[in-house]
Amino acid sequence: MTLKGQTALITGSSRGIGKAIAVEFAKNGCNIVLNYAHNEEAATATEKELLKHGVKVLKIQADVSDRGMVKQMVSKAIEQFRHIDILVNNAGIVRPALLKKMSFEEWDAVLNINLGGVFNCSRSLINHMIENGSGRIINIASVYGQTGAFGQCNYAASKWGIIGLTKSLALEAAKHNILVNAVAPGAVDTDIIKGSEKFLESYLDNTPLARLGRPEEIAKIVLFLATDATYTTGAVIPANGGFLV
Ligand SMILES: NC(=O)c1ccc[n+]([C@@H]2O[C@H](COP(=O)([O-])OP(=O)(O)OC[C@H]3O[C@@H](n4cnc5c(N)ncnc54)[C@H](OP(=O)(O)O)[C@@H]3O)[C@@H](O)[C@H]2O)c1
């Protein structure tokens, strides 16, 4: 129970990697602010699963790209739990298209949710963490924040941006005992990769472990960054089956 009595706000924790992180944290005694955008049914199912671990759960629908909603979510979370100890910026989307055909909407949606969401949530919580004298911020980037991604200029730009933000905030926050790190997964078996079978085939051909990652494998790294990784900040932890080797 390494996180007993602590509280984590995890964006996009109704499904996929965010859900796996929430479950891993709840198993370790952490109260969860469960954020989601649209999928009420998935959020309610995840809430039920988390409650089985005897922790408190606050389920909040909020679009992380909407600054007003994020501000309200953070206020509600602080009101209920008093301390938010950990922020996991996980919410993300893809809108693949070649740049020559990419719409302004496809560009804006990905940048505003994936990167804007990290800024909005971090900005809304950082002063609370400074007042607390401690905190952990863990951002879910991607292997495509470390390479280019054919047909995904918007997604790759957002994930490179997250890595730049992570390193810069790590510099600013260190003196406040706030550690800021990122995890950069390769392809992980969740809804976000559905419909990308052709792309996945070539990805797996170039991945030494020759399989998709599992959400739980990412969650274990995030748990480590939230607990025992006390001398790690500004790091980007790869979890890509060897894709970059
Ligand atoms: N799976 C992969 O291969 C992979 C690889 C590298 C990085 N990642 C990153 O890992 C993160 C999680 O992805 P995933 O694979 O778990 O995706 P997923 O299964 O599609 O889940 C996405 C989650 O984000 C939430 N979300 C989407 N837009 C949101 C918004 N505007 N505001 C708040 N929440 C929002 C969704 O909520 P609803 O349920 O309400 O829709 C859902 O909980 C993303 O940042 C993704 O880029 C994934």
The ligand as an ORCA input file, in Angstrom:
! r2SCAN-3c Opt
* xyz 0 1
  N      -2.367      2.933    -26.880
  C      -1.236      3.294    -27.473
  O      -0.733      2.630    -28.397
  C      -0.501      4.503    -26.984
  C       0.853      4.640    -27.325
  C       1.555      5.752    -26.898
  C       0.920      6.721    -26.148
  N      -0.398      6.577    -25.835
  C      -1.023      7.644    -25.054
  O      -1.609      7.113    -23.896
  C      -2.707      7.935    -23.503
  C      -3.927      7.070    -23.259
  O      -4.266      6.440    -24.496
  P      -5.103      5.095    -24.570
  O      -4.395      4.216    -25.508
  O      -5.448      4.607    -23.212
  O      -6.419      5.679    -25.303
  P      -7.960      5.290    -25.162
  O      -8.115      3.860    -24.818
  O      -8.587      5.826    -26.409
  O      -8.439      6.153    -23.904
  C      -8.405      7.560    -23.981
  C      -8.864      8.151    -22.663
  O      -8.736      9.576    -22.757
  C      -9.997     10.176    -22.479
  N     -10.124     11.419    -23.227
  C     -10.115     11.595    -24.573
  N     -10.263     12.899    -24.858
  C     -10.371     13.550    -23.678
  C     -10.570     14.897    -23.311
  N     -10.691     15.869    -24.228
  N     -10.641     15.217    -21.992
  C     -10.550     14.244    -21.045
  N     -10.377     12.953    -21.340
  C     -10.296     12.609    -22.637
  C     -11.027      9.144    -22.872
  O     -12.255      9.422    -22.196
  P     -13.682      8.820    -22.734
  O     -13.720      7.390    -22.255
  O     -14.702      9.661    -22.084
  O     -13.666      8.936    -24.220
  C     -10.332      7.872    -22.363
  O     -10.468      7.752    -20.967
  C      -2.887      8.969    -24.622
  O      -2.259     10.172    -24.271
  C      -2.158      8.324    -25.784
  O      -1.678      9.291    -26.707
  C      -1.114      5.487    -26.237
*
